[in-house]
Amino acid sequence: MNAPGADGRTGPGAGPRTDAAAGAPPAETPPAEPPLAAAFRTLHLRGRPLLLPNAWDRASAVALCRSGFPAVGTTSLGVAAAAGLPDGTGAARAETLALARGLARLPVPVSVDIEGGFGDEPADVADFAARLARAGVAGINIEDGRPDGTLADPALQCARISAVKEAAPGLFVNARTDTHWLAADPTVPAALRRAHAYVAAGADGVFVPALTAEEDIAALAGELEAPLNVLFAPGRHTYERLAELGVRRVSCGSLLFRAAVRHAVDLARSVLRPGAEPGPLPGYAEARSWAEDSAPPDR
């Protein structure tokens, strides 16, 4: 799920998928610990906070890996928009799985944004997570925001998390709550209630995007029994300050994808008009519109 916008989902596009439909071999028990999962877990617990850059395709992931980042995540907005599909609706399930299988070959841990889990039922979400674990993915990000702007029932979300941990016990599960992102209940107590429940259900980390006030970040970091992940907000945050506040993981979300597209457009314009002023960083809504304008007619 990504920045900025409502991209945590559980509804449309979800549902059971057979092995044949997903293009995968018959289900099998995933490894207890994907090869780089232990290293990924350690990055959340020791040393400086993990700065997780989010890729949208193989090229961007390889470039980030070669630049020295110790782990790479994916951005659901970038993956979906690059395929001409809407973010957060479950439409990019196949694209997400295919990309994850390719990125798992990288020499660094990879965490995959699976929106709301690409399924409503806990068993369907767990099946998808198990496929990722078998591919070698080290972690996932799963959200409780829904396409209609509401939050998933916490009991159902806990059941999904527990099912994932049962199916893929070594997978690092980063549970995202959209209390602030969707402004559904943007308070520290509301975020804490959900965060505590998700950790009790088996989540290894907690992600609260759109949490920007320093006092709120510090309060959550101090109360949580799991690593706190926040979304980097340009102009609001610095990496150093977030580290001081107790944040253990800083995600870029869709920021890099949107900035890359902006830079490509600016560079093309400069060929025609040298010295032209660069345009503003596209927002989440604009990035979503790129997919809407190029959506495949049969999807």
N, C-alpha and C positions, 0 to 999 in steps of 0.2 A: 504494500500500500504505500502511498506516495505523497509527495508534497507539492503544492497544497491542494486539498480537495477531499471529498468524501469517497474513499476508495476501499472501505472495509465492507465485505459483502458475504451473503449466505444464500441468496435466493435464486434469481433467474440464471439459467445456464447450469444450475446444479442438478444433482440427482445421480442415481447409480450409473456406473459405466462398466461395461464388460471389458475383459482383457482384450478381446479382439477389437472393440471400438476404440480403445485407447492405444492400440498398436503395441501392446506390451505382452510379454510372455505370461503364462499362468502365474498367479500369485504364489509367492513363497515367503518364508520367514525372513525378514530383513536381518542384517547383521546387528548384534546388540549395540555396536558402536561403529558408525561409519568411519572410514580411515582417518579423516581429519577432524572428527567431532571433538576429540579430547583437546586438541590444540585450539579449536574454536572456543570451547568452554573456558579454557584458561585465559584467553584474551579478554574475557569479561570479568575476570577475578583478580588478575595481577597486573601490576604496572600501570601505565597510563590508560585512560579510557580508550576503548576501541573506536576508531573513526572508520565507519563502514561506508565506502562509496558504493553507489547502486548503479549497476550496469543494465542495459536494455537489450544487448545482443552480444554475440561472441567477441566481436572486435573490440567493443568498449570494455568488456570484462578482461580480455587479454591485455589491453593497454593499461588498465588500472593495475593488474597483477604485475606487469613488467615495471611499473613505476614504483613498486616496492610496498604497496599496501598489503598487510598481512592477511586480509580476508576481503571477500567481495560479496555484495548482496545484489539482488535484482530489484527493479522497480516495476510494479504491476502496471502503472500508467505507461511507462516507456515500452514495456513488452507489448501491451495491448495496442497502443497508438501506432507503434511501428508496424503492426500487422493490420492496421485499419479497423481495429475492434474497440468497442467501448470498455473502459476500465471499470472494474468492480462489479461486473455483471455475471462473471463466470464464463464469458465468451472466449477468453484466451486460455482456457484449460489446456488444450493440446499444445499451444505455442509455449506455454510455461513449462510443461513437462519436457518438450523437445529441447528447449534452451537449457533447462536444468541438467539434462543428461550430457549435453555438450560441455557445460561449464564445470561439471564435476570432475573433468579430466585436468583441470588446472592444478598447479602445485600448492594452492592455498585453499583454506576452507571457503565454501560457498553457502550462503544462506538465501533461500528462495521465498519471495513474497507470494503467498498463495491466496491473497485476498481473504475471503471468509472461509476458505477451505475447499472450494469447488464442489460443494455438496451440502445438503441440509442435514442429513442424518449423520450421526457420529461415525458409523461404520464406513460411510462413503468418504468422509474426510480422512479417516485413518487409512483407508486403502490408498488414497492419493499420497499421503505422507510416506507410507511404506514404500511406494514406488520410488520416491525421491531418495529415501534412505538406501534402497538397493542400488541406486545409481551412484551413490557416494556423496550425496549432498549432506552437509554438516548440520544445517539448521533450517528452520522455517519461521516465517512471520505470519501469524493468523489473527484476523481482526474480528471485532464484535460489532462493527458498524454495518448497517444494512443499506441497500440502495435507496430505500424510502426515507432515509435520514434518521431512522430510529436505531436503537441498540438491541442486539440479540438478547433473548432471555438468558440471564446469567447461568441458570441451571443447565440449559441446553449447551451453552458455550463451554461450561465446565465439563460436560459429558464429551464434547468434541475433543477437548484437550486431553482428557484422560484416555480416550480411545486412541488418540495419536501416540501417546506415551506407551500404551500397551502394545501397539502394533510396531512401533519403532522406538524402543526405549533409549537408544543412544542419541537420537535426534535432539538438537537444542531447539526447544520450542519457545519462541519469543511471542508472548501473548499481548496483543495490542488492544487497548481499550480506547474507544472513540468518544469518551465523555466530553472531551474538549474539542476534538476535531469537528464533530458534528454539532457542537454546542448543545448536546442533548441534556447534559447535566454537568456543566464545566466547573466543578468544584473539587477541591482536594478530597473531601470525604467520599464523594461519589467514585472518584478514580481509585481511591484506596480500597473501597469495598469490593470493587470488581477485581482489582489487582490481587488482593489477598485471596479471594476465591479462586482465581486462576492459578496462583502459585500452589494453593492447597490441592488443586486438581492435577498438578504435575508440571506446570509451566516453569521453565528455567530462567526466564527473564520477562520483564514487563516493559511495554512500549506505550508511551502516552504522547502522541503527536499533538501539536498545537498547544502544548504546555510551555509557556514562555516566561511567565513571571518568576523571578528568581526565588522569591519566598516560597512559591508553590513547588518549584523543582526541588529545593532544599528539603521541604517538608516530606515530599514523597520519597526522596532518596533516603531520608533518615528513618522512615517508617517501614519501608519495604524490606523483606527478607530475601529478595532476589535483585539482581542487577537492574538498574533503571536505564532505559533507553529513551532518548528524546530526539526529536527531529530538528536538525540545524535550521535556524531561521536567520537568513542574512540580514544584517542590520540590527538584530536583536540579541544574538548570541556571539560569543567567541568560544573557541574550543577550550582555551585556558580557564575561562570563567566557569564553564560547565563542569570541568574537572574539579574545580574548587567546591562546587555545589554538591558533589557526590555522584554525578552522572557516570555510568560505567560504559555506555555505548552511545555514540553520536551518529545518527544516520543522515544521509544526504537525500533520501527519498527520490523524487523525480527531478530534483534540482539540476543534476548534471545533464540529464536528457534534455531538459528545456533549454539550458544554457548552450548545449551543443547545437541544437537546431537554430537558436538565435544567432550563434556565431557563424554558422554555415550561411544563413541568409545575409548577414552583414558582409561576409567575405565576398559573396557573389555580387552584392550591390556595389562593393568597393571597386570591382573590376570595371564596372560601367561608370561609376562616379567616385574616383579616388578622393579620399578625405571625407566621405560621407559619414555622418554621425551614426554610431551604432544604435540599434533600437533597444527598447526596454526588455528586460527578462520576461518571457511569456509566463502568464499565470496558469494555474491548473485548468481553469475553464477553457482557455485558449488552446492548450495542449489537447484537451479532450475533443475540441472541435476539429482538430486535424484528422482524428480518426473518423469522425462523423462525415467529413467531406470525402473520405477515401474508403469508406466501408465497402467490403465485398457485397455484391448484390444478393448473394445467396446465404449471407450470414445474419 
